[in-house]
């Protein structure tokens, strides 16, 4: 079950220099009706069958998305920065970067859903 109101409440109280960009990224991700959202690990979190990604509001110079199992995705856009333990990061620094990477974000969400449906 999606907790969109919980995420709305969290974001309404959040003070972050890139809050508008964070909200735009959220809108791109949840545009896919299969994606559920909640507040976990200190930020908005997105899932489909398993955890997909969480926004880390502690990072102030970018909207940082922690992609929990990023190593499973075939990111052809170069958007994912590989990290330890199979994770990856997406860091977008301004609205121009959010807009420029909208299709890549949508593709990663779709790829995640296909991957989860194939399990």
N, C-alpha and C positions, 0 to 999 in steps of 0.2 A: 504494500500500500504506500502510495506516495504521500509525503508530508510537505506538500507545497506551502501550506500556511506556516508551518514551522520554519521553512527556509525564508519565506517572506518576512516573518517576524525577526529572524536573525539578521537579515540584510537591512531591515529598516533601522536597526539599532547599531549597525556596523559603521565605524568611522575608518575609511580606507581611501587613500588618494586615487585609487583606480576602481572605485565602487561601480561607476557607470560601465566600465569595461567588464567587470566581474558579472554584472547583471546581463550584459549582452552575451557573454559566453554561456551563462546559464540558459538564456533563451534559446541559443543555438542547440545546446545539448538536449534540453527537454522538449524541443520541437518534435522530436521523435516520440510518439505516444507510448512506446514500450519502456522508455526510461523513467525510472522512479527517482525521487530525490528525498533527501533527509539532511539533517545536520549531524555530522559525525566527525570525530577527530578535529574539532575546532573550526569546522567550516562546512559550506554546502557540499554535499556528497551525492554522487550519481551512480545508479546501479541498474543492471538488467541481469537477473538471475544471480550474479555475483557483483562485487564492487567493481565499478569502472574507474572512477576518478573522484578526487576531493580537492576543492580549492583550499589553499593554505593562505589565510588572510594575514599571517605573521610576516609574509614577504610583502614589503611595501613598494618596491621599485618595479614590480610586475604583477600580473595576475598569474599565480603559479598553480598549475593543476598537477597534482600527483596522480599519475596513471598507475594504478596498483599492480596491474599485470601487463605493463606496456611492452614487455619483451614478446608477448604473444601476438602483437599486432604487426602487420607488414607496412609500416608507415612509409609510403612512397613520397610523401611531401617533405620529409626531413623535419617535421614539426616536433617529433619526440626526441628528447635528450635522454639517452640510456642512463640508468642509475643502478645502484646495487639491488640485489635480491629480486631481480626481474622487473623492477619498477622503471618508470620513465617520467620525465617532467615535460610539461609544456609551459613556456613562459612568454606571455604577451605583454608588451610594455605600454601600449597606447591603443586608442580606438582604430587607428589606421591598420595596425597589425591584426586586431580582432577581425576587422572587415576583410583584410587580405587573406586571412586563414579560415574564413567561414566554411568554405567547401571542404577543406582538409579536415576540420573538426567534424563536420557532418559525416564525412567518409569514415573517420575513425570510429564514430558512434555506430554507424551501420556495420562496419567490420566487426565490432565487438558483439553486436546482436547476432550476426551470422555465426560467429565463433561459438557463442553460448548456445545457439539453437542446434549446432552440429554435435554438441556433446551428448 
